Amino acid sequence: MATDCGWVAVVAFSSFEDYERLRRSITGQVKGGEAEERRVRKPYSGLETLDEHWYRCRATGDIWRLVAPDPPFPGIFEKT
């Protein structure tokens, strides 16, 4: 079993395609049992209108937030 999920923080996606690529990768990890989707407890910047998902890496227990780009906001992937 992996020691972590191999996730790296993204402070701004360079394109929507980059966001979608990461989202597909994480979805695959969820399907494979390496990660699980969690309920968003505190929306990013208090904005409930953003497309936001939280994931927990089972190997580390760390919870990460993935927020889709919504121009001019470039999106983000970070540990919560």
C-alpha positions as CSV (number, residue, x, y, z in Angstrom):
1,M,0.0,0.0,0.0
2,A,1.2,3.5,-0.8
3,T,2.6,5.7,2.0
4,D,0.7,8.7,0.6
5,C,-1.6,9.7,-2.3
6,G,1.1,11.5,-4.2
7,W,-0.8,14.8,-4.1
8,V,0.9,18.1,-4.6
9,A,-0.6,21.5,-3.8
10,V,-1.7,23.7,-6.7
11,V,-2.1,27.4,-5.9
12,A,-3.6,28.1,-9.4
13,F,-4.5,25.9,-12.3
14,S,-3.1,27.0,-15.6
15,S,-6.2,25.8,-17.4
16,F,-9.5,24.1,-16.8
17,E,-8.0,21.0,-18.5
18,D,-5.3,20.8,-15.8
19,Y,-8.1,20.9,-13.1
20,E,-10.0,18.2,-14.9
21,R,-6.9,16.0,-15.2
22,L,-6.3,16.2,-11.4
23,R,-10.0,15.6,-10.7
24,R,-10.0,12.5,-12.9
25,S,-6.9,11.2,-11.1
26,I,-8.4,11.7,-7.7
27,T,-11.6,10.1,-8.8
28,G,-9.6,7.1,-9.8
29,Q,-8.0,7.0,-6.4
30,V,-11.4,7.1,-4.8
31,K,-12.6,4.2,-7.0
32,G,-9.4,2.3,-6.1
33,G,-9.9,2.8,-2.4
34,E,-6.8,4.9,-1.9
35,A,-8.9,8.0,-1.1
36,E,-12.4,8.9,-0.1
37,E,-14.6,12.0,-0.8
38,R,-15.6,13.9,2.3
39,R,-18.3,16.5,3.0
40,V,-17.1,20.1,2.6
41,R,-17.1,21.4,6.2
42,K,-16.1,25.0,5.5
43,P,-16.4,26.3,2.0
44,Y,-13.3,28.0,0.5
45,S,-13.5,31.7,1.4
46,G,-17.0,31.1,2.7
47,L,-18.3,30.9,-0.9
48,E,-20.8,28.0,-1.3
49,T,-21.2,28.8,-5.0
50,L,-17.8,27.4,-6.0
51,D,-17.5,23.8,-7.2
52,E,-15.6,22.4,-4.2
53,H,-14.7,18.8,-3.2
54,W,-12.8,17.5,-0.2
55,Y,-10.9,14.3,-0.3
56,R,-9.1,12.2,2.4
57,C,-6.0,10.3,1.6
58,R,-6.4,7.0,3.4
59,A,-2.7,6.4,3.8
60,T,-2.0,9.7,5.6
61,G,-5.4,10.7,6.9
62,D,-4.8,14.2,5.4
63,I,-7.9,16.0,4.0
64,W,-7.4,18.1,0.9
65,R,-9.8,20.6,-0.9
66,L,-10.1,20.8,-4.6
67,V,-11.8,24.0,-5.9
68,A,-12.6,24.3,-9.6
69,P,-11.5,27.4,-11.5
70,D,-14.2,30.1,-11.7
71,P,-12.6,33.0,-13.6
72,P,-11.1,35.2,-12.5
73,F,-10.4,32.7,-9.6
74,P,-7.9,30.1,-10.9
75,G,-8.9,27.2,-8.6
76,I,-6.8,25.6,-5.9
77,F,-5.8,22.2,-4.5
78,E,-4.6,22.3,-0.9
79,K,-4.4,20.5,2.3
80,T,-7.1,21.7,4.7
